[in-house]
Amino acid sequence: MSATRIPMLASTSARFAALGFDPRKVTERAGLSPAATQRAGLDTRQFFAVWHAIQELSGDPLIGLRIGSETGPAQLEAAAIAALHSATFGDALARLARYKRLCCPEEIRVEREGPLARLSFHWILADEITPHAISDAAFASAHAIARRGAGRPITPRRLELMRTPASVTPYAAHFGCEVRTGCAGDALVYDAAALEIPFVSHNEDLLAVLVPALDAQVEALGEIAIEKQARAALTRLMRGDRPSIETLARQLHMSTRSLQRRLGDAGTSYQAVLDGVRLETARRLLAETSFTPGEIAFFLGFEEANSFQRAFRRWEGRTPIQWREERAPGPLDKPGGRRKKAPLDRSTGAVKISR
């Protein structure tokens, strides 16, 4: 199984079955062939369709939290097993990040920002918005591993969500922390000191057997394609600035000339990758938040709002507001109402704070 395919009928199916879902009905609802799924696994688009089907069949907007938190030991992927038996919470997240690509094209990031550490999940091959249930499940799973490993809850400082759920109360109760909505991305934010919390489940003997095998599998996958590396790095860097090609090259630990040559050999360019990341990010922000086009232009590193408007019209054939109205109207504050506006906190990307 390649890292670009997801083995649907492995641990994921076990999770669904444990919650009372028939995997066959799920794949049928997603418009997929069970036989093809067993043979080759799912690409990112198909995997997202499965999660949309789960959401629809369950009728439960919190199904992702249930799936992520109610996973039994027998349903854990190898990456999660290695994480659970690590020495500390930080070690566990590092192993999750390293080995996750063995089962799916998802990138896990742990980014330190002064006294804080941000945990986020990114589907590097996605060309659509990640289903909310997938994001919820990822955070709930990490939260569950932290609790099992430490033998007690490791409480985040806050949960940041792009969207505004009907109620944040279930999320605040589940994670035991403040919930901020309308943010620039989804993340669990911890005190950096939490990364040093020891795991009572630490098992060095098990890791001595498991880790070399997982490392060998990672090496066998080979290097991630340069375009994917560039997209992931630009997504990380895009926080109110336009990352230059020199900055991108430093992030990827190569010279600017080498980066240009490798992108050219892959049939693309720095500008093409940047445009793709900007478009994907703009779509997410338009669909999931109430940011104005001007605020989105700032976030994407455009010098002025009109430049973003022109670029978006070139990419999508319509203005950002038209795209939002036609494709991603988003949640309303009340039936027949319009979304409320809130000021953008440019230090965190949040427009609303809830508890």
Backbone torsions as a table, in degrees:
resi	resn	phi	psi	omega
1	MET	NA	125.0	179.0
2	SER	-77.6	160.1	-179.5
3	ALA	-68.9	-9.8	177.8
4	THR	-90.1	-5.0	179.1
5	ARG	-114.8	151.1	-177.7
6	ILE	-115.5	123.1	-179.6
7	PRO	-74.4	82.7	-174.7
8	MET	-55.0	-42.8	-174.2
9	LEU	-92.1	41.7	172.8
10	ALA	-119.9	-117.9	-176.5
11	SER	-63.9	-34.8	-178.3
12	THR	-63.9	-44.5	178.4
13	SER	-62.6	-37.1	178.8
14	ALA	-62.5	-39.4	177.8
15	ARG	-63.2	-46.8	-179.4
16	PHE	-61.4	-44.2	-179.0
17	ALA	-62.8	-39.1	179.8
18	ALA	-63.3	-24.8	179.0
19	LEU	-95.4	7.6	174.8
20	GLY	92.2	13.6	179.7
21	PHE	-98.0	136.8	174.3
22	ASP	-83.9	113.9	-178.2
23	PRO	-53.7	-33.0	-179.7
24	ARG	-66.3	-42.2	178.7
25	LYS	-66.1	-35.4	179.3
26	VAL	-64.2	-48.3	-178.2
27	THR	-66.8	-34.8	176.8
28	GLU	-65.2	-43.5	179.0
29	ARG	-62.7	-31.6	179.4
30	ALA	-82.0	-3.2	179.5
31	GLY	76.9	29.5	-176.5
32	LEU	-114.6	155.9	176.5
33	SER	-89.5	121.3	178.2
34	PRO	-56.3	-38.7	-179.1
35	ALA	-64.2	-45.5	179.7
36	ALA	-64.7	-36.2	-180.0
37	THR	-64.0	-43.4	179.2
38	GLN	-64.7	-35.6	-173.3
39	ARG	-77.3	-44.4	-171.1
40	ALA	-122.2	-5.0	-175.8
41	GLY	76.2	-172.2	-174.6
42	LEU	-113.1	146.0	167.3
43	ASP	-84.4	176.6	-174.6
44	THR	-60.8	-43.3	-179.4
45	ARG	-61.5	-43.0	179.6
46	GLN	-67.0	-39.3	179.1
47	PHE	-63.2	-41.6	176.5
48	PHE	-62.0	-39.5	179.2
49	ALA	-61.4	-37.4	177.9
50	VAL	-62.5	-42.8	-179.1
51	TRP	-70.5	-33.7	173.4
52	HIS	-63.1	-39.3	178.7
53	ALA	-63.5	-43.2	177.7
54	ILE	-58.6	-44.6	179.8
55	GLN	-59.9	-45.1	-177.7
56	GLU	-68.3	-44.3	-178.1
57	LEU	-66.7	-34.4	-177.8
58	SER	-78.8	-33.9	-174.2
59	GLY	66.5	15.1	-175.7
60	ASP	-113.0	111.7	-179.2
61	PRO	-66.0	-13.4	-179.7
62	LEU	-106.2	19.0	-176.9
63	ILE	-60.2	-32.7	178.9
64	GLY	-62.5	-40.8	177.3
65	LEU	-62.4	-40.9	179.6
66	ARG	-64.1	-46.8	-177.8
67	ILE	-63.2	-43.3	-177.8
68	GLY	-70.3	-33.0	-174.1
69	SER	-94.2	-21.4	-176.2
70	GLU	-99.8	15.4	178.0
71	THR	-71.4	126.0	178.9
72	GLY	-84.1	165.0	-179.5
73	PRO	-55.4	-35.0	-177.7
74	ALA	-70.8	-15.6	-177.5
75	GLN	-101.5	2.0	-178.1
76	LEU	-73.1	140.5	172.9
77	GLU	-74.5	164.2	-178.7
78	ALA	-58.2	-38.0	179.7
79	ALA	-62.4	-40.1	-179.7
80	ALA	-70.7	-35.9	177.3
81	ILE	-63.3	-45.1	178.1
82	ALA	-62.4	-39.3	179.4
83	ALA	-64.7	-45.1	-176.0
84	LEU	-60.8	-29.8	-176.3
85	HIS	-102.4	17.4	178.0
86	SER	-76.2	171.5	-175.8
87	ALA	-78.0	-36.6	-177.5
88	THR	-139.2	169.6	177.2
89	PHE	-62.2	-40.5	177.9
90	GLY	-62.5	-42.6	176.4
91	ASP	-61.3	-39.1	-179.6
92	ALA	-62.6	-45.1	179.5
93	LEU	-66.3	-36.3	178.2
94	ALA	-63.4	-40.1	179.2
95	ARG	-70.8	-39.4	174.9
96	LEU	-56.6	-46.0	-177.9
97	ALA	-64.2	-40.0	-177.1
98	ARG	-71.8	-41.5	-170.7
99	TYR	-97.8	-8.6	-178.1
100	LYS	-60.7	-33.7	-177.3
101	ARG	-67.1	-9.2	176.5
102	LEU	-70.8	-23.4	-176.4
103	CYS	-116.6	-15.0	179.6
104	CYS	-167.4	158.1	179.9
105	PRO	-83.0	62.3	179.4
106	GLU	-118.4	135.1	178.3
107	GLU	-105.1	130.7	176.3
108	ILE	-106.5	127.0	-178.1
109	ARG	-118.3	136.2	171.0
110	VAL	-123.1	107.8	-173.3
111	GLU	-116.1	122.2	177.9
112	ARG	-83.5	133.5	177.1
113	GLU	-131.6	86.7	-176.2
114	GLY	63.6	-123.6	-177.9
115	PRO	-81.5	2.9	-176.2
116	LEU	-115.6	160.1	174.8
117	ALA	-134.4	128.3	-177.2
118	ARG	-105.2	127.0	175.9
119	LEU	-105.7	124.7	-179.8
120	SER	-143.6	158.8	-176.9
121	PHE	-124.6	137.1	-175.3
122	HIS	-140.5	126.6	177.0
123	TRP	-89.3	106.2	-167.2
124	ILE	-74.8	-15.1	179.0
125	LEU	-106.8	7.9	-176.0
126	ALA	-74.8	137.7	172.2
127	ASP	-117.8	20.7	176.7
128	GLU	-147.3	170.7	-178.3
129	ILE	-69.5	134.5	178.5
130	THR	-64.4	129.8	176.9
131	PRO	-53.3	139.9	-177.7
132	HIS	-58.8	-35.5	-177.9
133	ALA	-63.6	-33.7	178.1
134	ILE	-66.3	-46.2	179.1
135	SER	-61.3	-44.8	179.4
136	ASP	-60.7	-43.7	-178.5
137	ALA	-64.6	-39.7	-179.4
138	ALA	-62.9	-46.4	180.0
139	PHE	-67.6	-41.0	179.8
140	ALA	-64.3	-37.7	179.3
141	SER	-65.8	-45.1	178.1
142	ALA	-62.5	-39.4	179.3
143	HIS	-64.4	-39.9	179.7
144	ALA	-67.9	-41.5	177.9
145	ILE	-62.0	-41.4	178.7
146	ALA	-61.0	-43.7	-179.0
147	ARG	-66.6	-45.3	-179.9
148	ARG	-65.8	-42.9	-176.6
149	GLY	-66.5	-44.2	-177.0
150	ALA	-81.6	-16.6	-176.2
151	GLY	77.4	10.4	178.5
152	ARG	-163.3	161.0	178.9
153	PRO	-64.7	140.2	168.3
154	ILE	-106.8	103.2	-170.5
155	THR	-83.1	125.4	176.5
156	PRO	-68.2	162.1	172.2
157	ARG	-71.7	-42.0	179.2
158	ARG	-164.4	161.7	170.9
159	LEU	-111.0	128.4	178.1
160	GLU	-107.9	129.1	179.6
161	LEU	-125.5	139.4	173.3
162	MET	-68.1	-44.6	-175.2
163	ARG	-82.1	170.7	174.2
164	THR	-118.2	98.8	-179.6
165	PRO	-62.9	164.7	177.2
166	ALA	-57.0	-34.7	175.8
167	SER	-147.9	136.5	176.8
168	VAL	-90.7	-7.5	-176.0
169	THR	-56.5	-45.2	179.3
170	PRO	-62.0	-34.3	179.6
171	TYR	-71.6	-42.3	178.0
172	ALA	-62.4	-39.3	-180.0
173	ALA	-69.8	-39.3	-176.8
174	HIS	-67.4	-46.7	-175.2
175	PHE	-94.4	-12.1	178.1
176	GLY	69.8	32.4	-175.3
177	CYS	-147.0	174.3	174.6
178	GLU	-64.5	147.9	176.9
179	VAL	-121.4	126.4	175.5
180	ARG	-110.6	132.1	-179.9
181	THR	-113.1	166.8	-178.5
182	GLY	68.2	29.3	-178.5
183	CYS	-87.3	170.2	-178.6
184	ALA	-76.0	-12.2	178.3
185	GLY	-168.0	166.7	177.4
186	ASP	-89.8	134.9	-179.7
187	ALA	-162.6	148.2	165.3
188	LEU	-99.2	126.1	-176.7
189	VAL	-110.6	124.1	-178.8
190	TYR	-114.6	159.6	162.9
191	ASP	-65.8	135.5	-177.8
192	ALA	-57.3	-30.2	179.8
193	ALA	-62.8	-22.6	-179.8
194	ALA	-64.2	-25.1	-179.5
195	LEU	-65.6	-19.7	-178.7
196	GLU	-91.8	-1.2	-179.2
197	ILE	-64.4	126.7	-178.0
198	PRO	-73.9	151.7	177.2
199	PHE	-98.5	125.8	176.6
200	VAL	-73.4	-16.3	178.8
201	SER	-86.9	5.2	-178.2
202	HIS	-55.8	129.6	-179.0
203	ASN	-139.8	94.0	-175.9
204	GLU	-67.2	-33.5	-179.9
205	ASP	-65.0	-42.9	178.7
206	LEU	-65.1	-42.1	-179.8
207	LEU	-63.7	-34.2	-179.6
208	ALA	-62.7	-27.5	177.6
209	VAL	-88.9	-42.5	-171.9
210	LEU	-77.6	-45.4	-172.0
211	VAL	-62.3	-46.2	178.8
212	PRO	-58.3	-37.1	179.4
213	ALA	-67.3	-41.6	178.6
214	LEU	-67.6	-40.3	178.0
215	ASP	-61.1	-40.2	178.8
216	ALA	-63.4	-38.7	178.1
217	GLN	-66.8	-39.1	177.7
218	VAL	-63.0	-44.4	179.1
219	GLU	-62.8	-36.3	-179.0
220	ALA	-67.5	-25.1	178.5
221	LEU	-68.2	-25.1	-178.6
222	GLY	80.7	-179.0	-178.3
223	GLU	-74.2	140.3	176.1
224	ILE	-65.2	140.0	-178.8
225	ALA	-52.0	143.4	-173.9
226	ILE	-60.7	-35.4	179.3
227	GLU	-64.5	-40.2	178.6
228	LYS	-66.3	-40.5	177.5
229	GLN	-61.2	-43.6	-178.5
230	ALA	-66.0	-41.9	179.0
231	ARG	-61.7	-45.5	-179.1
232	ALA	-63.3	-42.9	-179.4
233	ALA	-66.3	-43.0	179.1
234	LEU	-64.1	-37.2	177.5
235	THR	-62.3	-40.2	177.7
236	ARG	-65.4	-37.8	-173.4
237	LEU	-79.9	-19.4	-171.1
238	MET	-80.5	93.2	178.3
239	ARG	-141.4	62.2	179.0
240	GLY	89.1	17.3	179.6
241	ASP	-146.2	158.2	175.8
242	ARG	-100.9	102.3	-177.8
243	PRO	-62.0	128.7	178.9
244	SER	-77.3	165.6	177.8
245	ILE	-65.1	-30.4	177.6
246	GLU	-66.1	-42.0	177.9
247	THR	-63.6	-42.5	179.1
248	LEU	-62.6	-43.5	-179.9
249	ALA	-60.9	-41.2	177.9
250	ARG	-62.8	-40.0	178.5
251	GLN	-61.5	-34.0	-177.3
252	LEU	-94.2	4.7	175.9
253	HIS	59.0	49.1	175.6
254	MET	-148.7	167.9	178.4
255	SER	-76.8	159.6	178.5
256	THR	-60.8	-41.2	-179.5
257	ARG	-64.0	-40.6	178.8
258	SER	-64.5	-41.0	179.1
259	LEU	-63.0	-45.8	179.1
260	GLN	-60.0	-42.7	-179.0
261	ARG	-65.1	-44.4	-177.5
262	ARG	-68.3	-37.8	176.2
263	LEU	-65.6	-39.9	177.9
264	GLY	-63.2	-41.7	178.5
265	ASP	-63.2	-28.7	179.7
266	ALA	-85.5	1.8	177.5
267	GLY	81.2	23.5	179.8
268	THR	-141.1	-169.3	-178.4
269	SER	-151.3	166.6	177.3
270	TYR	-56.0	-46.7	-177.1
271	GLN	-64.4	-39.2	179.5
272	ALA	-65.4	-41.1	178.8
273	VAL	-67.5	-42.7	178.9
274	LEU	-60.2	-45.0	178.6
275	ASP	-60.5	-40.7	-180.0
276	GLY	-63.6	-42.3	179.3
277	VAL	-67.6	-42.1	178.6
278	ARG	-62.2	-42.3	180.0
279	LEU	-65.0	-46.9	-179.9
280	GLU	-60.5	-43.0	-179.4
281	THR	-67.4	-41.1	178.4
282	ALA	-60.9	-43.1	178.1
283	ARG	-59.5	-45.1	-179.1
284	ARG	-63.1	-43.7	-178.4
285	LEU	-68.6	-37.7	177.4
286	LEU	-67.1	-37.7	-176.2
287	ALA	-80.1	-34.0	-169.1
288	GLU	-105.5	-15.7	-176.0
289	THR	-128.5	173.7	174.7
290	SER	-103.6	19.6	177.0
291	PHE	-55.3	140.5	174.5
292	THR	-76.7	161.1	174.9
293	PRO	-55.3	-35.0	178.6
294	GLY	-64.9	-41.2	178.3
295	GLU	-67.4	-37.7	178.0
296	ILE	-67.0	-40.4	177.4
297	ALA	-57.9	-43.0	177.8
298	PHE	-60.9	-47.4	-177.3
299	PHE	-61.6	-35.8	-177.2
300	LEU	-84.1	-2.7	176.5
301	GLY	84.8	17.5	174.4
302	PHE	-77.4	144.1	-177.8
303	GLU	-70.6	-29.1	178.1
304	GLU	-149.8	158.8	-175.7
305	ALA	-63.2	-35.5	-178.5
306	ASN	-63.4	-33.5	178.4
307	SER	-65.0	-40.9	177.1
308	PHE	-65.6	-42.7	-179.7
309	GLN	-58.8	-44.1	-179.5
310	ARG	-66.1	-43.2	-179.4
311	ALA	-63.6	-42.9	-178.4
312	PHE	-66.0	-39.9	178.2
313	ARG	-63.6	-36.7	177.9
314	ARG	-65.7	-39.8	-178.5
315	TRP	-72.9	-44.4	-168.3
316	GLU	-112.5	-9.1	179.3
317	GLY	75.1	16.1	178.6
318	ARG	-158.7	167.0	180.0
319	THR	-78.4	162.7	177.2
320	PRO	-57.0	-41.6	-179.3
321	ILE	-65.7	-41.7	177.0
322	GLN	-62.2	-42.1	178.5
323	TRP	-60.8	-45.4	-179.4
324	ARG	-61.0	-42.9	-177.6
325	GLU	-69.7	-36.3	-175.8
326	GLU	-86.0	-36.0	-170.7
327	ARG	-111.2	-31.4	-172.2
328	ALA	-144.0	72.1	-177.5
329	PRO	-66.0	-26.2	175.8
330	GLY	75.8	172.8	-178.7
331	PRO	-70.6	146.4	176.5
332	LEU	-103.2	153.4	179.6
333	ASP	-69.8	-27.1	175.4
334	LYS	-159.5	157.6	-178.6
335	PRO	-54.6	129.9	179.2
336	GLY	78.5	0.6	-177.7
337	GLY	-95.3	-176.7	178.1
338	ARG	-118.8	153.3	-179.6
339	ARG	-63.6	138.6	178.2
340	LYS	-75.0	148.9	176.2
341	LYS	-94.5	147.1	176.2
342	ALA	-143.5	148.9	-178.4
343	PRO	-67.6	146.6	179.8
344	LEU	-87.0	123.6	171.6
345	ASP	-86.5	103.8	-171.5
346	ARG	-73.9	-12.0	177.3
347	SER	-77.9	-29.7	-178.9
348	THR	-118.6	-15.7	-175.9
349	GLY	81.8	7.8	-176.4
350	ALA	-93.7	146.7	176.1
351	VAL	-118.3	-3.9	-179.5
352	LYS	-156.2	141.1	178.7
353	ILE	-123.0	127.0	-177.5
354	SER	-131.0	158.0	176.0
355	ARG	-127.4	NA	NA
